[in-house]
Amino acid sequence: MRVSKITGVVAGFAAATLLAGCSAGGGNTAEGEQDITVWLYPVIADEAVHKDFWDSTIAEFEKENENVNVKYEIFPWANRDEALQTAIAAGKGPDVVYLIPDQLAAYQKSIAPLNDLLSQERQDDLLPNVKDSVTIDGDILGAPILTSAQPLICNAAAFEAAGVTEYPETWDDIVDIAPKFTAADMYVLNYPASAENTLNLTFYPLLWQAGGQVYDDEGQVGFDSKAGDEALTFITDLAKSGALDPEALTTNVPLEQTAIAQGKVACTWNNAVTEVAPFWGEENVKVLAPLTDKESVAYGTVGSLSVLKGSKAQDAAAKFAEFATSADVVEPYLTAAGYFSALSTTEPLYADDPLLGEVEKYVPDTTVGELSSSSRALMGVLAPEIQAALLGQKSPADALKDAAAAAAPLVQK
Protein backbone atom coordinates (compact mmCIF):
# COMPACT_ATOMS: atom_id res chain seq x y z
CA MET A 1 0.00 0.00 0.00
CA ARG A 2 1.16 3.51 -0.81
CA VAL A 3 -0.40 6.74 0.35
CA SER A 4 0.07 10.38 -0.50
CA LYS A 5 -1.81 13.41 0.72
CA ILE A 6 -2.59 16.62 -1.17
CA THR A 7 -3.88 19.44 0.97
CA GLY A 8 -4.02 23.20 1.30
CA VAL A 9 -4.10 26.07 -1.15
CA VAL A 10 -1.55 24.46 -3.45
CA ALA A 11 -3.78 21.44 -4.02
CA GLY A 12 -4.75 22.39 -7.56
CA PHE A 13 -1.13 22.92 -8.61
CA ALA A 14 0.02 19.79 -6.85
CA ALA A 15 -2.70 17.72 -8.48
CA ALA A 16 -1.83 19.06 -11.90
CA THR A 17 1.85 18.27 -11.31
CA LEU A 18 1.00 14.76 -10.14
CA LEU A 19 -1.21 14.14 -13.14
CA ALA A 20 1.34 15.45 -15.59
CA GLY A 21 4.08 13.33 -14.11
CA CYS A 22 2.51 9.90 -13.96
CA SER A 23 -0.61 7.89 -14.53
CA ALA A 24 -2.87 7.72 -11.51
CA GLY A 25 -4.74 4.73 -12.89
CA GLY A 26 -3.63 1.19 -12.11
CA GLY A 27 -3.22 -1.91 -14.21
CA ASN A 28 -1.36 -5.18 -14.52
CA THR A 29 2.18 -5.42 -13.19
CA ALA A 30 4.81 -8.13 -13.19
CA GLU A 31 3.94 -11.66 -12.13
CA GLY A 32 0.18 -11.14 -12.43
CA GLU A 33 -0.07 -8.41 -9.78
CA GLN A 34 -2.44 -5.47 -10.19
CA ASP A 35 -2.06 -1.91 -8.97
CA ILE A 36 -5.09 0.27 -8.29
CA THR A 37 -5.26 3.91 -7.21
CA VAL A 38 -8.02 5.28 -5.00
CA TRP A 39 -8.86 8.97 -4.65
CA LEU A 40 -10.45 9.95 -1.35
CA TYR A 41 -11.52 13.08 0.52
CA PRO A 42 -11.50 13.94 4.27
CA VAL A 43 -14.89 12.60 5.33
CA ILE A 44 -13.58 12.08 8.87
CA ALA A 45 -12.59 15.46 10.28
CA ASP A 46 -9.76 14.04 12.39
CA GLU A 47 -6.99 13.57 9.83
CA ALA A 48 -5.17 10.90 11.83
CA VAL A 49 -8.33 8.83 12.36
CA HIS A 50 -9.19 9.16 8.68
CA LYS A 51 -5.77 7.98 7.59
CA ASP A 52 -5.70 5.15 10.13
CA PHE A 53 -8.99 3.83 8.82
CA TRP A 54 -7.80 3.67 5.23
CA ASP A 55 -4.38 2.30 6.19
CA SER A 56 -5.95 -0.59 8.11
CA THR A 57 -8.71 -1.19 5.55
CA ILE A 58 -6.28 -1.37 2.65
CA ALA A 59 -3.86 -3.55 4.61
CA GLU A 60 -6.66 -6.03 5.32
CA PHE A 61 -7.81 -5.96 1.69
CA GLU A 62 -4.29 -6.58 0.41
CA LYS A 63 -3.91 -9.45 2.89
CA GLU A 64 -7.01 -11.10 1.41
CA ASN A 65 -6.06 -10.18 -2.17
CA GLU A 66 -2.30 -10.70 -2.36
CA ASN A 67 -2.16 -9.93 -6.08
CA VAL A 68 -3.65 -6.42 -5.69
CA ASN A 69 -1.65 -3.39 -4.55
CA VAL A 70 -3.64 -0.34 -3.47
CA LYS A 71 -2.36 3.22 -3.52
CA TYR A 72 -4.60 5.92 -2.10
CA GLU A 73 -4.44 9.68 -2.26
CA ILE A 74 -6.31 12.17 -0.07
CA PHE A 75 -7.47 15.34 -1.82
CA PRO A 76 -9.10 18.39 -0.23
CA TRP A 77 -12.75 19.06 -0.98
CA ALA A 78 -11.89 22.35 -2.66
CA ASN A 79 -11.36 22.13 -6.42
CA ARG A 80 -11.89 18.37 -6.39
CA ASP A 81 -13.84 18.42 -9.65
CA GLU A 82 -11.17 20.37 -11.49
CA ALA A 83 -8.53 17.83 -10.48
CA LEU A 84 -10.72 14.86 -11.43
CA GLN A 85 -11.80 16.37 -14.74
CA THR A 86 -8.20 17.08 -15.66
CA ALA A 87 -7.16 13.55 -14.78
CA ILE A 88 -9.95 11.88 -16.73
CA ALA A 89 -9.37 14.07 -19.78
CA ALA A 90 -5.68 13.18 -19.74
CA GLY A 91 -6.39 9.47 -19.35
CA LYS A 92 -4.73 9.52 -15.95
CA GLY A 93 -7.74 9.15 -13.66
CA PRO A 94 -7.81 6.91 -10.60
CA ASP A 95 -9.30 3.43 -10.63
CA VAL A 96 -11.63 4.21 -7.71
CA VAL A 97 -12.90 7.61 -6.59
CA TYR A 98 -15.24 8.83 -3.85
CA LEU A 99 -18.23 10.61 -5.43
CA ILE A 100 -21.50 12.14 -4.25
CA PRO A 101 -24.75 11.84 -6.26
CA ASP A 102 -24.53 14.95 -8.44
CA GLN A 103 -21.01 13.90 -9.39
CA LEU A 104 -22.30 10.50 -10.47
CA ALA A 105 -24.48 12.31 -13.00
CA ALA A 106 -21.68 14.65 -14.06
CA TYR A 107 -19.19 11.82 -14.63
CA GLN A 108 -21.67 9.20 -15.83
CA LYS A 109 -19.90 8.68 -19.16
CA SER A 110 -16.62 8.03 -17.36
CA ILE A 111 -17.93 5.62 -14.70
CA ALA A 112 -18.00 1.87 -15.14
CA PRO A 113 -21.44 0.45 -14.22
CA LEU A 114 -21.22 -1.93 -11.27
CA ASN A 115 -24.22 -4.06 -12.25
CA ASP A 116 -21.94 -6.97 -13.15
CA LEU A 117 -18.99 -5.99 -10.94
CA LEU A 118 -20.76 -5.65 -7.58
CA SER A 119 -22.04 -8.89 -6.08
CA GLN A 120 -25.77 -9.52 -6.24
CA GLU A 121 -25.75 -10.01 -2.49
CA ARG A 122 -24.41 -6.48 -2.00
CA GLN A 123 -26.83 -5.01 -4.50
CA ASP A 124 -29.73 -6.65 -2.68
CA ASP A 125 -28.45 -5.37 0.67
CA LEU A 126 -28.54 -1.70 -0.31
CA LEU A 127 -31.36 0.37 1.17
CA PRO A 128 -33.83 0.99 -1.68
CA ASN A 129 -33.55 4.78 -1.47
CA VAL A 130 -29.76 4.55 -1.36
CA LYS A 131 -29.65 2.23 -4.36
CA ASP A 132 -31.84 4.68 -6.28
CA SER A 133 -29.44 7.48 -5.43
CA VAL A 134 -26.52 5.78 -7.20
CA THR A 135 -28.47 4.42 -10.14
CA ILE A 136 -28.83 6.29 -13.43
CA ASP A 137 -30.45 4.80 -16.54
CA GLY A 138 -30.46 1.42 -14.83
CA ASP A 139 -26.73 1.46 -14.09
CA ILE A 140 -25.34 1.31 -10.55
CA LEU A 141 -22.57 3.91 -10.65
CA GLY A 142 -21.17 3.61 -7.15
CA ALA A 143 -20.80 1.31 -4.17
CA PRO A 144 -22.38 3.35 -1.35
CA ILE A 145 -20.19 3.82 1.69
CA LEU A 146 -22.31 6.27 3.72
CA THR A 147 -25.58 8.12 3.87
CA SER A 148 -27.06 10.92 5.95
CA ALA A 149 -30.49 12.21 6.99
CA GLN A 150 -31.90 15.69 7.61
CA PRO A 151 -35.22 15.16 9.40
CA LEU A 152 -37.03 17.89 11.30
CA ILE A 153 -35.42 18.88 14.60
CA CYS A 154 -37.09 21.19 17.09
CA ASN A 155 -36.03 23.09 20.21
CA ALA A 156 -38.13 22.00 23.19
CA ALA A 157 -37.11 25.10 25.17
CA ALA A 158 -38.41 27.37 22.41
CA PHE A 159 -41.71 25.50 22.34
CA GLU A 160 -42.06 25.88 26.08
CA ALA A 161 -41.27 29.59 25.90
CA ALA A 162 -43.88 30.10 23.18
CA GLY A 163 -46.49 28.06 25.01
CA VAL A 164 -46.75 25.47 22.22
CA THR A 165 -47.32 21.95 23.50
CA GLU A 166 -47.43 19.85 20.32
CA TYR A 167 -44.68 19.42 17.74
CA PRO A 168 -45.51 19.91 14.05
CA GLU A 169 -46.04 17.08 11.61
CA THR A 170 -47.44 18.93 8.59
CA TRP A 171 -47.11 22.27 6.83
CA ASP A 172 -50.51 23.20 8.24
CA ASP A 173 -49.17 22.60 11.73
CA ILE A 174 -46.31 25.00 11.04
CA VAL A 175 -48.73 27.66 9.81
CA ASP A 176 -50.93 27.17 12.88
CA ILE A 177 -48.16 27.52 15.47
CA ALA A 178 -46.13 30.23 13.70
CA PRO A 179 -48.02 33.21 15.23
CA LYS A 180 -47.27 31.99 18.76
CA PHE A 181 -43.55 32.01 18.08
CA THR A 182 -43.75 35.38 16.37
CA ALA A 183 -45.58 36.79 19.39
CA ALA A 184 -42.78 35.48 21.61
CA ASP A 185 -40.13 37.19 19.42
CA MET A 186 -39.04 33.87 17.91
CA TYR A 187 -39.16 32.22 14.49
CA VAL A 188 -41.01 29.03 13.64
CA LEU A 189 -38.43 27.78 11.11
CA ASN A 190 -34.85 28.32 10.07
CA TYR A 191 -34.56 29.07 6.36
CA PRO A 192 -31.14 30.27 5.10
CA ALA A 193 -31.77 31.73 1.64
CA SER A 194 -28.48 33.29 0.58
CA ALA A 195 -27.23 31.82 -2.69
CA GLU A 196 -24.28 29.91 -1.21
CA ASN A 197 -26.65 27.55 0.63
CA THR A 198 -27.46 24.34 -1.20
CA LEU A 199 -31.11 23.94 -2.14
CA ASN A 200 -30.82 20.30 -1.06
CA LEU A 201 -31.11 21.55 2.52
CA THR A 202 -33.61 24.38 1.98
CA PHE A 203 -36.12 24.41 -0.86
CA TYR A 204 -35.89 20.94 -2.35
CA PRO A 205 -37.25 19.09 0.71
CA LEU A 206 -40.34 21.31 0.55
CA LEU A 207 -40.70 20.65 -3.18
CA TRP A 208 -40.51 16.89 -2.59
CA GLN A 209 -42.93 17.08 0.33
CA ALA A 210 -45.41 18.80 -1.99
CA GLY A 211 -45.05 15.88 -4.42
CA GLY A 212 -42.88 17.85 -6.85
CA GLN A 213 -39.62 17.20 -8.66
CA VAL A 214 -36.59 19.26 -9.54
CA TYR A 215 -36.53 17.52 -12.93
CA ASP A 216 -39.52 15.91 -14.60
CA ASP A 217 -39.60 12.32 -15.83
CA GLU A 218 -38.07 13.40 -19.16
CA GLY A 219 -35.16 15.08 -17.41
CA GLN A 220 -36.37 18.60 -18.12
CA VAL A 221 -37.05 21.40 -15.63
CA GLY A 222 -39.70 20.17 -13.21
CA PHE A 223 -39.77 22.66 -10.33
CA ASP A 224 -41.97 25.13 -12.24
CA SER A 225 -45.10 23.24 -11.29
CA LYS A 226 -48.12 23.34 -9.02
CA ALA A 227 -46.08 21.57 -6.35
CA GLY A 228 -43.25 24.06 -6.77
CA ASP A 229 -45.63 26.98 -6.43
CA GLU A 230 -47.19 25.44 -3.31
CA ALA A 231 -43.76 24.90 -1.73
CA LEU A 232 -42.51 28.40 -2.46
CA THR A 233 -45.81 29.98 -1.42
CA PHE A 234 -45.67 28.10 1.89
CA ILE A 235 -42.25 29.47 2.79
CA THR A 236 -42.79 32.98 1.38
CA ASP A 237 -46.03 33.35 3.33
CA LEU A 238 -44.10 32.54 6.49
CA ALA A 239 -41.49 35.14 5.56
CA LYS A 240 -44.16 37.79 4.97
CA SER A 241 -45.71 37.14 8.36
CA GLY A 242 -42.38 37.53 10.17
CA ALA A 243 -42.16 33.84 11.04
CA LEU A 244 -38.67 33.51 9.49
CA ASP A 245 -35.52 35.28 10.59
CA PRO A 246 -35.06 38.08 8.00
CA GLU A 247 -31.28 38.08 8.44
CA ALA A 248 -31.09 34.42 7.39
CA LEU A 249 -32.86 35.30 4.12
CA THR A 250 -30.01 37.51 2.98
CA THR A 251 -26.86 36.79 4.98
CA ASN A 252 -24.74 33.80 5.86
CA VAL A 253 -23.17 34.20 9.29
CA PRO A 254 -21.42 31.71 11.59
CA LEU A 255 -23.89 29.45 13.36
CA GLU A 256 -23.01 30.88 16.76
CA GLN A 257 -24.25 34.28 15.60
CA THR A 258 -27.63 33.08 14.30
CA ALA A 259 -31.09 33.02 15.80
CA ILE A 260 -30.68 29.25 16.10
CA ALA A 261 -27.77 29.65 18.51
CA GLN A 262 -29.76 32.27 20.43
CA GLY A 263 -32.57 29.77 20.99
CA LYS A 264 -35.00 31.84 18.92
CA VAL A 265 -35.82 29.22 16.27
CA ALA A 266 -38.41 26.52 16.86
CA CYS A 267 -37.50 23.99 14.15
CA THR A 268 -35.02 23.34 11.35
CA TRP A 269 -34.29 20.66 8.78
CA ASN A 270 -31.11 22.21 7.42
CA ASN A 271 -29.00 21.76 10.54
CA ALA A 272 -27.59 18.60 12.09
CA VAL A 273 -28.36 17.59 15.67
CA THR A 274 -24.68 17.79 16.49
CA GLU A 275 -24.66 21.43 15.36
CA VAL A 276 -27.58 22.63 17.47
CA ALA A 277 -27.07 20.54 20.62
CA PRO A 278 -24.28 22.76 22.01
CA PHE A 279 -26.62 25.75 21.84
CA TRP A 280 -29.97 24.22 22.72
CA GLY A 281 -28.78 21.61 25.16
CA GLU A 282 -28.99 17.95 24.21
CA GLU A 283 -32.12 17.48 26.32
CA ASN A 284 -33.97 20.10 24.25
CA VAL A 285 -33.20 18.65 20.82
CA LYS A 286 -36.27 16.79 19.54
CA VAL A 287 -35.79 14.70 16.41
CA LEU A 288 -39.00 14.36 14.41
CA ALA A 289 -40.20 12.94 11.12
CA PRO A 290 -39.72 15.17 8.07
CA LEU A 291 -42.62 17.56 7.55
CA THR A 292 -45.52 16.40 5.41
CA ASP A 293 -47.61 18.11 2.79
CA LYS A 294 -48.34 15.24 0.43
CA GLU A 295 -45.29 13.20 1.47
CA SER A 296 -42.90 13.03 4.42
CA VAL A 297 -39.44 13.14 2.90
CA ALA A 298 -36.05 14.62 3.80
CA TYR A 299 -32.75 15.11 2.06
CA GLY A 300 -29.90 12.72 2.74
CA THR A 301 -26.63 12.55 0.85
CA VAL A 302 -24.92 9.33 -0.26
CA GLY A 303 -21.19 8.92 -0.66
CA SER A 304 -19.98 6.07 -2.83
CA LEU A 305 -16.87 4.53 -4.33
CA SER A 306 -17.02 4.52 -8.11
CA VAL A 307 -14.87 2.64 -10.60
CA LEU A 308 -13.81 4.62 -13.66
CA LYS A 309 -13.98 3.18 -17.17
CA GLY A 310 -10.38 4.19 -17.71
CA SER A 311 -9.21 1.71 -15.10
CA LYS A 312 -7.11 -1.14 -16.46
CA ALA A 313 -8.05 -3.24 -13.45
CA GLN A 314 -11.81 -2.81 -13.15
CA ASP A 315 -12.42 -6.19 -11.50
CA ALA A 316 -9.82 -5.51 -8.80
CA ALA A 317 -11.09 -1.95 -8.38
CA ALA A 318 -14.68 -3.14 -7.93
CA LYS A 319 -13.55 -5.83 -5.51
CA PHE A 320 -11.87 -3.16 -3.41
CA ALA A 321 -14.93 -0.89 -3.57
CA GLU A 322 -17.15 -3.72 -2.33
CA PHE A 323 -14.72 -4.68 0.43
CA ALA A 324 -14.26 -1.12 1.68
CA THR A 325 -18.01 -0.50 1.83
CA SER A 326 -18.98 -3.75 3.56
CA ALA A 327 -20.78 -3.44 6.90
CA ASP A 328 -18.09 -4.93 9.12
CA VAL A 329 -15.33 -2.85 7.54
CA VAL A 330 -17.04 0.52 7.30
CA GLU A 331 -18.61 0.82 10.76
CA PRO A 332 -15.67 2.68 12.41
CA TYR A 333 -15.53 5.03 9.42
CA LEU A 334 -19.21 5.88 9.78
CA THR A 335 -19.21 6.37 13.54
CA ALA A 336 -16.07 8.50 13.42
CA ALA A 337 -17.66 10.74 10.79
CA GLY A 338 -21.22 10.74 12.16
CA TYR A 339 -22.82 9.15 9.09
CA PHE A 340 -25.12 6.15 8.65
CA SER A 341 -24.99 2.80 6.92
CA ALA A 342 -26.25 2.41 3.37
CA LEU A 343 -27.05 -1.26 3.99
CA SER A 344 -30.37 -2.71 5.09
CA THR A 345 -28.88 -5.53 7.18
CA THR A 346 -26.67 -3.32 9.36
CA GLU A 347 -27.61 -3.12 13.01
CA PRO A 348 -28.26 0.44 14.25
CA LEU A 349 -24.93 2.18 14.72
CA TYR A 350 -26.17 4.76 17.21
CA ALA A 351 -28.55 2.81 19.42
CA ASP A 352 -26.89 4.30 22.51
CA ASP A 353 -26.85 7.87 21.16
CA PRO A 354 -30.06 9.74 22.07
CA LEU A 355 -29.74 12.13 19.12
CA LEU A 356 -28.01 10.31 16.26
CA GLY A 357 -29.95 7.19 17.18
CA GLU A 358 -33.19 9.06 16.48
CA VAL A 359 -31.89 10.58 13.25
CA GLU A 360 -30.80 7.12 12.09
CA LYS A 361 -34.44 5.98 12.11
CA TYR A 362 -35.24 8.38 9.27
CA VAL A 363 -32.51 7.28 6.86
CA PRO A 364 -35.02 5.24 4.77
CA ASP A 365 -37.16 8.41 4.38
CA THR A 366 -34.46 10.39 2.61
CA THR A 367 -33.69 11.13 -1.02
CA VAL A 368 -31.00 12.86 -3.04
CA GLY A 369 -33.60 13.82 -5.62
CA GLU A 370 -33.31 13.32 -9.35
CA LEU A 371 -29.75 13.07 -10.65
CA SER A 372 -28.59 15.30 -13.49
CA SER A 373 -25.29 16.67 -14.71
CA SER A 374 -26.86 20.14 -14.61
CA SER A 375 -27.80 19.95 -10.91
CA ARG A 376 -25.32 22.51 -9.63
CA ALA A 377 -25.83 24.93 -12.51
CA LEU A 378 -29.59 24.71 -12.06
CA MET A 379 -29.25 25.60 -8.38
CA GLY A 380 -27.27 28.63 -9.46
CA VAL A 381 -30.21 30.11 -11.34
CA LEU A 382 -33.00 28.87 -9.04
CA ALA A 383 -31.59 29.99 -5.69
CA PRO A 384 -31.59 33.76 -6.46
CA GLU A 385 -35.18 33.56 -7.71
CA ILE A 386 -36.30 31.80 -4.53
CA GLN A 387 -34.56 34.48 -2.52
CA ALA A 388 -36.30 37.20 -4.56
CA ALA A 389 -39.68 35.64 -3.73
CA LEU A 390 -38.80 35.41 -0.05
CA LEU A 391 -37.84 39.09 -0.03
CA GLY A 392 -41.14 40.04 -1.66
CA GLN A 393 -39.52 41.15 -4.91
CA LYS A 394 -41.38 38.59 -7.03
CA SER A 395 -44.41 36.36 -6.66
CA PRO A 396 -43.64 32.66 -6.20
CA ALA A 397 -45.13 31.89 -9.62
CA ASP A 398 -43.05 34.53 -11.38
CA ALA A 399 -39.88 33.53 -9.55
CA LEU A 400 -40.27 29.90 -10.59
CA LYS A 401 -41.20 30.86 -14.14
CA ASP A 402 -38.11 33.05 -14.49
CA ALA A 403 -35.89 30.38 -12.96
CA ALA A 404 -37.30 27.75 -15.32
CA ALA A 405 -36.60 29.93 -18.34
CA ALA A 406 -33.00 30.47 -17.20
CA ALA A 407 -32.53 26.79 -16.35
CA ALA A 408 -33.93 25.33 -19.58
CA PRO A 409 -30.72 25.82 -21.63
CA LEU A 410 -28.71 24.18 -18.84
CA VAL A 411 -30.66 20.95 -18.96
CA GLN A 412 -29.31 18.41 -21.39
CA LYS A 413 -31.80 17.38 -24.05
Protein Blocks (a to p, Z undefined) as FASTA:
>chain_A
ZZdddedjklmmmmmmmmmmpcfbgcddeehiacdddddddfblblmlmmmmmmmmmmmm
mmmmmmbccddddddfehklmmmmmmmmnopacfbdcddfklmmmmmmmpccfklmpcfk
lmmmpcfklmmmmggehiafbdcfbdcdddddddfklmmmnopabdcfbfklmmmmmmmm
mmnopafbdcdfbfklcfklmmmmmmmmnopafbdfkopafklcfklmmmmmmmmmmmmn
opacfklmmpccdfklmmklnopafbdckbcfklmmmmnopklpccdddddfkbccdddd
dddddddfklcblmlmmmmmmmmmgmklmmmmmmmnopacfbfkbccfklmbmklmmmmm
mmmmgcebjadfklmmmmmmmmmmmmmmmnopacfklmmmmmmmmmmmmpcZZ
